[in-house]
Amino acid sequence: MAASDVLIACVGKPSAGKSSFLNAVSDASAKVGNYPFTTIKPNRGVAYVPIDCACKRFGKEKLCKPRYGRCVDGTRWVPIEMLDVAGLVPGASEGKGLGNQFLDDLRTADALIHVVDVSGTTDSHGKETVGYDPINDVEWLTGEIEAWIYNNLKTKWSSTMRRHVAVHADPAFTLQQQLSGYGVRLPLVLSVLDKLRQVLTSPDHPTPYTKDVIAALESWDDEVLRTFVKMFVEEKFPTVIALNKIDLPDAAKNIDKICRKYDESRTVLTSALAETFLRRLAKQGFIRYHEGTDRFDTAEDDESGAVEGGQKLKTMDEKTRSRLEKVQDLVLFRYGTTGVLSVLTTAIKLLHLVPAYPVKNIHNFSGGGHGGGVFRDCLLLRPGTTVREFARKVHPEIDRCYLWAEGVGGVRLGEDDIVTAANNVISFKTSQEITRKEDGGGGR
């Protein structure tokens, strides 16, 4: 069983720090360089995001033993898949810089992290420069994604409309079929169409459309199609703006301008290289790094008795200590954290994911198998996932032999019930389990 089927992609122009960001948050070892197109093929890795674990809700913190990730005092670190897409440049949707190939890698992403070089030391094509203004980088990259999807739809629009009219198809169904390559489900298309109708039929629109025009795909002109694509991109690819390289000299003035122009709730200040450096020192045993904070412990802390337990830390040489102090001065003391973990948690919040826990025993929350413990598994589900769909994600055999599901307190759940934070601990009963019990073999 996969821990999660959520995919978050890092995008941005070449040399913005995407590969460094992937290395900082995951187990990947992406190639890093200060020249354009260091990354050609997409790199993948697994990152871990903190959530409130169900064990805390039921007072089972000491018994919680995740099969994937870890759980510390009720904070569970759940794995998600990360993708580092090669750098995009202006004109990518027209094939510049191998753009169409790179855009195609984004098809199945659930959310995007746009890594922006806020220092102004690389131009729009990722080449080294001085004084570049990165404020427009967000806008043109979003525009390239919109143009890519628009071009894909427009190329087949005439033939699509002929078939649509001939078979009297539902507009949402036709659009969902055309967008199926992006992993789009019908509810998302219906949501976008509803928003499109509200915007284009509003009296505040310069040239309001009638509801009949919006409802008839064959009547759509170019403005309607482009507006639909824009709204689709916003819905399908919620984006966090990671303002990277915050420790470089010109970053401060650019940060202020970008934060004034874009939604601050989706804008996070980051230093991927600082995070990578801190994690490397922690892995090598020089520090104990408290992720997502400005705190770490050194060998001196061990000697002073400020830190108890754990393996004794190594002593750093002067060069390493100097670099660590620089990270403190330029990043940790100034901004509080490297921002990398905040980027991930912001992306997860944008997706409104629901943590769900499949258990064998609904009364003591055991998961079965080796290792013991409770709440062994946790999956992050998309909003609207049904109980039966959850069963399928846990294991195809559970779906094939599905009989019923029950929640906390033995409450029977319908297979079409939506999994929410209120009913996210579920035990599945299968025909195989019943057969084994009857044969004296015990439960699954």
VEXNUPA-879201 format. One line per 3 residues: for each residue x, y, z of C-alpha. Coordinates in pm, 1 decimal. Layout:
N
X/Y/Z  ...
This chain:
444
0.0/0.0/0.0  133.0/340.5/-95.7  149.6/593.6/185.5
7.6/863.2/-40.9  -63.8/919.6/-408.3  -23.4/1297.4/-376.5
227.4/1449.4/-620.0  368.4/1799.7/-576.2  585.6/1940.5/-854.9
858.7/2204.0/-826.4  851.5/2443.7/-1121.6  1033.5/2759.7/-1218.9
1289.7/2899.1/-1457.1  1634.9/2735.2/-1485.9  1875.8/2795.1/-1194.1
1601.9/2921.4/-961.7  1687.4/2650.9/-708.7  1427.8/2381.1/-784.8
1671.9/2091.2/-756.5  1818.0/2238.6/-438.0  1466.9/2264.2/-297.8
1392.3/1900.1/-385.9  1717.7/1791.3/-221.7  1632.0/1997.4/86.9
1289.1/1843.9/147.3  1328.4/1488.6/21.9  1550.1/1184.4/-11.7
1636.3/1280.0/-370.1  1986.5/1357.9/-494.5  1905.8/1587.6/-784.2
2190.8/1737.6/-984.2  2251.2/2101.0/-889.6  2434.1/2363.4/-1096.5
2446.6/2737.3/-1158.4  2374.5/2709.2/-1529.3  2048.2/2662.8/-1723.9
1898.2/2317.3/-1782.9  2104.2/2133.2/-1523.9  1790.7/1919.5/-1491.3
1668.0/1761.3/-1814.3  1470.5/1459.1/-1698.5  1241.9/1514.2/-1398.0
1381.3/1410.1/-1059.6  1161.2/1241.9/-800.7  1185.8/1214.0/-425.4
978.0/1158.4/-113.0  924.0/1439.6/137.1  756.1/1425.0/478.1
491.0/1670.2/597.4  367.9/1706.1/958.0  -0.7/1655.2/1044.3
-194.1/1600.5/1367.0  -211.3/1222.9/1404.9  -528.1/1038.8/1511.2
-328.8/882.8/1795.1  -337.6/1219.9/1973.8  -715.5/1236.3/1945.1
-751.6/901.3/2119.0  -462.2/931.8/2363.4  -257.4/658.5/2194.3
63.1/855.9/2125.3  291.6/604.5/2295.7  148.7/314.9/2094.2
159.4/480.7/1751.2  397.6/305.7/1511.8  366.0/433.9/1153.4
463.7/194.6/876.4  580.2/497.0/674.3  733.4/812.4/818.6
727.4/870.8/1193.5  507.3/1001.1/1473.2  645.3/1209.0/1761.9
406.9/1303.7/2043.5  107.7/1306.8/1811.1  274.8/1490.1/1521.7
291.9/1249.5/1229.8  529.9/1293.0/937.9  348.9/1159.5/632.3
534.3/1090.0/304.3  435.4/1262.9/-19.5  593.1/1235.1/-363.2
788.0/1529.6/-502.6  878.1/1604.7/-865.2  1143.7/1847.1/-990.2
1060.2/1954.6/-1345.6  1330.9/2097.3/-1569.5  1340.7/2477.1/-1594.4
1075.4/2657.8/-1797.6  1151.0/2970.4/-1999.9  929.9/3232.1/-2170.7
783.5/3068.9/-2481.4  789.1/2718.8/-2327.9  434.7/2650.7/-2453.4
566.6/2711.3/-2807.3  849.1/2462.0/-2755.9  1126.3/2697.7/-2648.9
1379.5/2536.5/-2416.4  1218.3/2195.3/-2471.7  915.4/2354.2/-2304.0
641.8/2117.9/-2421.9  835.8/1818.0/-2293.7  882.9/1981.1/-1953.1
521.8/2099.2/-1931.4  403.6/1749.2/-2012.0  577.6/1626.1/-1696.2
333.0/1836.4/-1491.9  16.9/1663.5/-1612.9  -51.9/1453.8/-1303.5
70.6/1700.0/-1037.9  -179.0/1788.6/-763.9  -9.8/2115.1/-666.9
285.5/2323.9/-778.3  566.8/2488.8/-588.3  696.5/2776.4/-799.5
1055.8/2832.2/-692.3  1145.6/3194.8/-767.6  1501.0/3328.9/-754.6
1418.9/3637.0/-549.1  1781.7/3753.4/-544.2  1767.0/3884.2/-903.3
2095.7/3709.8/-992.6  1945.6/3507.7/-1282.4  1744.9/3638.9/-1577.6
1422.0/3490.9/-1719.2  1623.2/3219.4/-1898.8  1827.1/3127.0/-1591.2
2150.1/3294.6/-1700.0  2365.5/3473.1/-1443.6  2308.9/3846.7/-1429.2
2288.4/4137.8/-1185.8  1981.6/4338.2/-1088.4  1714.1/4131.3/-1264.6
1361.5/4206.3/-1140.3  1189.3/3871.4/-1066.9  845.1/4019.7/-1002.3
706.8/3903.2/-1337.3  846.3/3548.6/-1316.7  531.4/3417.2/-1146.2
300.4/3571.2/-1403.8  478.1/3449.4/-1716.4  522.6/3096.9/-1584.5
152.2/3067.6/-1504.6  82.7/3212.0/-1849.3  295.0/2940.9/-2012.1
100.9/2664.7/-1835.7  -226.9/2824.2/-1942.6  -106.9/2861.0/-2302.7
7.1/2496.5/-2308.7  -335.5/2367.6/-2199.7  -520.0/2614.6/-2422.7
-317.4/2504.7/-2726.4  -386.5/2139.0/-2646.7  -760.9/2206.8/-2634.8
-772.7/2447.6/-2930.5  -594.8/2206.4/-3164.2  -882.1/1957.5/-3138.2
-1164.2/2200.3/-3062.7  -1341.9/2183.7/-3400.4  -1353.1/1803.6/-3412.9
-1443.6/1790.1/-3044.8  -1740.0/2023.4/-3102.0  -1867.0/1823.0/-3400.1
-1876.9/1508.6/-3189.2  -2016.9/1698.1/-2889.3  -2312.0/1828.7/-3095.1
-2367.4/1499.8/-3279.4  -2407.7/1292.0/-2963.2  -2578.7/1567.3/-2756.4
-2312.7/1529.9/-2489.0  -2313.5/1708.2/-2156.5  -2064.5/2002.6/-2160.8
-1893.5/1893.9/-1839.7  -1852.7/1539.5/-1970.1  -1700.1/1660.1/-2299.2
-1452.2/1886.4/-2119.9  -1363.4/1616.1/-1870.2  -1287.2/1378.6/-2157.0
-1063.1/1636.9/-2322.4  -882.6/1704.7/-1995.2  -858.3/1342.3/-1880.5
-486.1/1337.9/-1957.5  -438.0/1574.4/-1661.6  -599.0/1329.5/-1420.4
-912.1/1544.7/-1398.5  -1233.0/1418.4/-1242.1  -1583.1/1541.2/-1325.5
-1643.6/1734.2/-997.9  -1346.1/1959.4/-1072.8  -1479.2/2042.6/-1420.8
-1824.3/2115.6/-1276.9  -1668.1/2347.5/-1019.1  -1475.3/2538.8/-1286.2
-1785.2/2568.5/-1508.0  -1984.5/2707.3/-1216.6  -1720.6/2973.9/-1150.0
-1697.4/3051.5/-1522.2  -2073.6/3103.9/-1538.1  -2069.2/3338.6/-1239.2
-1785.1/3553.1/-1377.8  -1888.6/3578.9/-1742.3  -2261.4/3637.7/-1679.4
-2197.0/3897.2/-1409.3  -2318.8/4252.8/-1486.2  -1968.8/4365.6/-1380.3
-1812.0/4184.3/-1676.0  -1727.9/4427.3/-1963.0  -1940.8/4226.9/-2208.6
-2163.7/3989.8/-2007.3  -2248.3/3656.9/-2168.9  -2584.3/3483.9/-2137.6
-2616.7/3159.9/-1942.5  -2726.4/2985.8/-2263.4  -2395.8/3071.0/-2432.1
-2191.4/2938.1/-2137.9  -2400.1/2619.4/-2131.9  -2344.2/2550.5/-2504.1
-1980.7/2459.7/-2572.7  -2028.4/2499.7/-2946.9  -2111.3/2868.7/-2883.4
-1789.3/2942.0/-2695.9  -1566.2/3204.9/-2849.9  -1194.7/3241.9/-2779.5
-1247.2/3461.6/-2472.5  -1469.6/3203.7/-2304.5  -1225.6/2919.5/-2375.7
-926.0/3117.2/-2250.2  -1113.1/3219.8/-1934.7  -1211.6/2857.5/-1874.5
-848.8/2745.5/-1910.6  -730.2/3015.9/-1669.6  -982.2/2905.2/-1407.1
-901.7/2540.1/-1471.2  -530.5/2599.2/-1406.3  -610.3/2779.6/-1080.2
-826.5/2487.1/-967.6  -614.6/2199.4/-1096.5  -271.3/2335.1/-1001.8
-292.4/2534.7/-675.7  46.9/2701.0/-645.1  275.3/2804.8/-361.0
533.6/3072.9/-444.3  865.9/2985.1/-280.0  1082.5/3296.7/-281.2
1422.6/3128.1/-279.1  1776.6/3261.0/-213.0  1654.2/3501.9/55.9
2005.5/3522.4/200.3  2152.0/3704.1/-102.8  2201.6/4085.1/-99.6
1924.0/4208.8/-330.9  1658.1/3967.9/-205.2  1498.2/4201.2/53.3
1379.5/4468.0/-192.4  1239.4/4206.5/-434.0  1061.8/4021.2/-152.0
872.9/4336.7/-59.3  756.5/4402.4/-417.8  646.3/4043.1/-484.4
459.5/4009.4/-154.0  265.3/4327.0/-233.4  164.7/4195.2/-577.9
72.9/3835.1/-494.5  -131.9/3655.0/-228.9  86.3/3650.8/83.1
-90.0/3339.8/215.0  60.9/3148.5/-77.9  402.3/3318.0/-66.6
679.2/3170.8/150.9  1035.0/3296.6/202.1  1288.9/3015.3/161.3
1654.9/2924.2/148.9  1685.0/2576.0/2.3  2064.5/2572.1/30.3
2051.8/2665.1/399.5  1806.2/2381.1/467.5  2021.7/2136.1/271.5
2328.8/2242.4/469.2  2153.0/2204.2/805.9  2015.1/1860.1/716.5
2354.5/1745.2/594.5  2519.6/1852.3/920.3  2248.0/1670.8/1113.7
2294.9/1354.5/907.7  2670.9/1368.9/962.9  2618.6/1399.0/1337.9
2739.8/1756.7/1393.4  2403.9/1905.4/1498.7  2053.7/1806.4/1603.7
1835.2/2014.0/1377.4  1476.5/2091.6/1479.4  1308.0/2110.1/1137.8
1088.6/2409.8/1071.1  1250.0/2619.4/1348.3  1563.5/2829.3/1400.8
1696.8/2583.6/1659.2  1972.8/2325.5/1650.3  2198.5/2167.8/1911.9
2575.9/2132.4/1888.1  2843.2/1935.4/2071.2  2881.2/2230.1/2310.2
2515.9/2195.2/2408.2  2578.7/1828.6/2490.8  2872.6/1919.7/2710.9
2677.5/2187.0/2896.7  2402.6/1939.3/2975.9  2142.5/2137.9/2780.7
2064.5/1830.5/2572.4  1991.4/1494.2/2724.7  1989.0/1154.2/2559.6
2069.6/1062.1/2203.0  2401.6/1000.1/2037.2  2685.0/1235.4/2126.0
2742.1/1504.6/1864.2  3070.2/1556.0/1681.1  3279.8/1872.5/1710.4
3288.6/2095.0/1399.5  3601.2/2242.9/1243.8  3628.8/2620.7/1213.6
3526.1/2631.8/846.9  3203.7/2438.8/909.5  3127.9/2643.4/1220.5
3176.2/2965.6/1024.2  2932.5/2850.8/756.5  2679.6/2751.8/1023.0
2704.4/3093.6/1185.6  2649.1/3256.7/847.1  2329.8/3052.5/797.4
2218.2/3165.4/1142.2  2286.9/3533.3/1072.8  2148.2/3554.1/718.2
1855.8/3311.1/741.9  1756.0/3172.3/1081.4  1789.8/3485.6/1295.0
1645.1/3707.9/1022.0  1351.8/3495.9/903.1  1296.8/3242.9/1184.8
1328.2/2933.3/962.3  1462.9/2831.7/621.9  1098.4/2829.9/507.8
1128.5/2495.1/329.1  891.7/2305.3/559.3  644.2/2595.8/547.5
630.5/2565.0/169.2  524.5/2199.4/196.7  265.5/2255.9/467.6
119.0/2547.4/270.3  86.0/2325.7/-39.1  -90.2/2056.8/163.2
-333.6/2313.6/306.6  -418.4/2437.6/-43.1  -519.1/2083.6/-139.6
-746.5/2041.5/165.7  -628.8/1681.6/199.2  -794.6/1451.8/451.8
-570.4/1215.3/651.7  -737.0/873.9/673.1  -639.1/571.3/881.1
-726.5/212.9/779.1  -722.0/-12.9/1087.6  -787.8/-381.7/1138.6
-956.4/-341.3/1476.4  -1184.4/-39.8/1507.7  -1186.0/-66.9/1888.7
-812.8/-68.2/1965.6  -691.7/77.4/1629.0  -437.8/-198.6/1565.2
-325.8/-243.1/1208.2  -228.5/-607.5/1201.5  88.3/-745.5/1044.7
434.4/-731.2/1197.1  550.1/-457.8/1430.7  237.0/-411.1/1640.8
124.8/-65.7/1742.2  -173.6/144.1/1638.5  -254.4/364.5/1339.1
8.5/189.2/1132.2  -103.8/350.3/806.2  -215.4/697.1/705.9
-319.9/806.4/357.3  -379.1/1163.6/245.9  -705.3/1167.6/50.2
-839.3/1428.0/-187.5  -1162.0/1601.1/-80.8  -1469.2/1404.8/-187.1
-1306.2/1060.2/-165.9  -1564.7/794.5/-79.7  -1526.0/507.9/164.7
-1512.6/258.1/-122.4  -1250.5/463.3/-306.7  -1048.6/471.6/14.4
-1070.2/91.7/33.0  -938.2/69.3/-323.2  -643.1/292.5/-237.2
-556.0/81.2/67.5  -539.8/-237.5/-142.6  -711.6/-367.7/-459.7
-794.3/-695.9/-281.6  -991.8/-509.1/-16.1  -1192.7/-345.3/-293.1
-1244.9/-675.5/-474.1  -1364.8/-858.8/-160.8  -1537.0/-557.2/-1.0
-1838.9/-628.8/222.7  -1875.7/-324.7/446.2  -1686.2/-63.7/647.5
-1720.7/61.5/1000.4  -1600.8/369.4/1180.1  -1518.3/451.0/1541.5
-1771.4/298.4/1779.8  -1865.9/31.3/1527.3  -2078.6/271.9/1321.6
-2155.0/119.7/979.4  -2042.8/341.3/689.4  -2195.4/347.0/343.1
-1953.4/286.2/58.2  -2060.4/616.1/-100.2  -2008.4/811.0/222.1
-1742.1/1080.3/195.1  -1433.2/1038.0/412.5  -1393.3/1347.1/631.5
-1195.9/1444.1/941.0  -1494.1/1323.4/1146.1  -1494.4/964.0/1010.1
-1135.9/908.3/896.6  -1057.5/599.6/1108.9  -1208.4/304.5/922.5
-1200.1/-74.9/937.2  -1287.6/-267.1/620.3  -1459.7/-605.8/631.7
-1399.0/-841.3/341.0  -1526.7/-1180.2/227.5  -1175.3/-1322.4/263.4
-1169.2/-1222.4/628.7  -1507.5/-1385.8/694.5  -1401.0/-1706.2/516.6
-1079.6/-1733.0/718.5  -1271.6/-1685.6/1043.3  -1513.0/-1960.9/948.8
-1219.0/-2188.6/866.6  -1063.9/-2112.0/1206.6  -778.9/-1912.7/1054.3
-847.5/-1588.1/1235.4  -905.6/-1242.3/1090.9  -710.6/-1067.0/821.0
